Amino acid sequence: MSRQIFITEKDRIKLQKLISEAKEFHPSSEVYLNNLEQELDRAQVVSSEKIPHNVITMNSKVLLRDIDSGEEMIYTLVYPNEANLMEDKISVLAPVGTAIIGLREKNAIDWKIPSGMVRLEVKKILYQPEAAGDLDL
């Protein structure tokens, strides 16, 4: 059974627009766009004020842990135009970005990489705009 994920209404609207534009102008990204679309379709949509504070939303900063190696990494989930790996900002259209949106703390995911599969746990949400009252991001 798949895990329940949450998304804010504001993020859903922006992401649906992003998907539509990207399909038109970047058809080579269709696999990733379809994955994100599937996540949005099954997500429970709530207002920004009612999103649980332990859920990854857009612009959330999260601490992830590789379950096998114990390695920890911090990422901020952003829109593609803000992505910058040097600043640990990952695009929601990147495979790991699509995989983590809507997850809660302590959820785990399998993330496919070229050399196989990595199992990641959402260890902690370090910053969530809605929890911080930053509803304009």
C-alpha positions in Angstrom: 0.0 0.0 0.0 1.4 3.4 -0.9 2.0 6.1 1.7 -0.4 9.0 2.1 1.1 12.3 1.1 0.0 15.9 1.6 0.3 19.0 -0.5 -0.9 22.6 -0.1 -3.5 23.9 -2.6 -1.1 26.7 -3.5 1.8 24.2 -4.3 -0.6 22.0 -6.3 -1.7 24.9 -8.5 1.9 26.0 -9.1 3.1 22.5 -9.8 0.3 21.7 -12.2 1.2 24.9 -14.2 4.8 23.9 -14.1 4.0 20.4 -15.4 1.9 21.8 -18.3 4.6 24.3 -19.3 7.3 21.7 -19.1 5.5 19.2 -21.2 5.0 21.8 -23.9 8.6 23.1 -23.8 10.6 20.2 -22.5 9.0 17.0 -23.8 12.2 15.0 -22.9 11.3 15.4 -19.2 8.0 13.6 -19.6 8.9 10.6 -17.4 9.7 12.9 -14.4 6.7 15.1 -15.1 4.4 12.0 -15.2 5.9 10.9 -11.9 5.2 14.3 -10.3 1.7 14.3 -11.8 1.0 10.9 -10.2 2.1 12.2 -6.8 -0.1 15.2 -7.1 -3.1 13.0 -8.2 -2.9 10.9 -5.1 -2.0 13.6 -2.6 -4.4 14.9 0.0 -4.7 18.6 -0.8 -5.1 21.0 2.2 -4.8 24.8 2.7 -1.4 26.2 3.6 -2.7 27.0 7.1 -3.7 23.4 7.7 -0.8 21.5 6.3 0.8 19.3 9.0 4.1 20.8 10.1 5.9 17.5 9.6 5.2 17.4 5.9 7.7 18.4 3.1 6.2 21.3 1.1 7.9 23.4 -1.6 10.8 25.4 -0.1 11.1 23.0 2.8 14.6 22.3 4.1 15.0 18.6 5.0 17.5 16.3 6.6 17.6 13.0 4.8 19.4 9.9 5.9 20.7 7.1 3.7 19.3 4.1 5.7 22.1 1.7 4.4 25.2 3.9 4.9 23.9 6.3 7.6 25.1 9.3 5.5 23.0 12.4 6.1 22.3 15.2 3.6 20.3 18.4 3.8 18.3 19.6 0.8 15.9 22.4 0.1 13.0 21.5 -2.3 12.6 24.2 -4.9 11.1 24.9 -8.3 13.4 24.1 -11.3 14.5 27.7 -11.9 15.8 27.9 -8.3 17.7 24.6 -8.3 21.3 24.8 -7.4 23.2 21.7 -6.2 26.1 23.9 -4.9 23.5 25.4 -2.5 21.8 22.0 -1.9 18.7 23.2 -3.6 17.0 20.3 -5.5 14.3 20.7 -8.1 10.9 19.2 -7.5 11.4 17.8 -11.0 14.5 15.9 -10.0 13.8 12.2 -9.2 14.5 12.7 -5.5 12.6 16.0 -5.4 9.5 14.3 -6.9 9.9 11.4 -4.4 10.1 13.5 -1.2 7.4 16.1 -1.8 4.5 15.5 0.5 6.4 13.0 2.8 6.3 13.3 6.6 9.2 13.0 9.0 10.2 9.4 9.5 8.8 8.3 6.1 11.2 6.3 4.0 11.5 6.1 0.2 13.4 4.1 -2.3 15.3 6.3 -4.7 16.6 4.8 -8.0 20.1 6.0 -8.9 22.3 4.8 -11.8 24.2 2.3 -9.6 21.1 0.8 -8.0 18.6 1.8 -5.3 19.1 4.0 -2.2 16.7 3.9 0.7 16.2 7.4 2.2 14.5 8.4 5.5 13.1 11.8 6.1 14.9 12.3 9.4 13.8 15.9 10.1 12.2 18.9 8.5 14.5 21.7 9.4 12.3 24.4 7.9 8.8 24.4 6.4 7.5 27.7 5.1 3.9 27.1 6.3 5.0 26.2 9.8 7.2 29.3 9.9 4.3 31.5 8.7 6.0 32.2 5.4 2.9 31.7 3.3 4.0 33.9 0.4 6.9 31.6 -0.8 
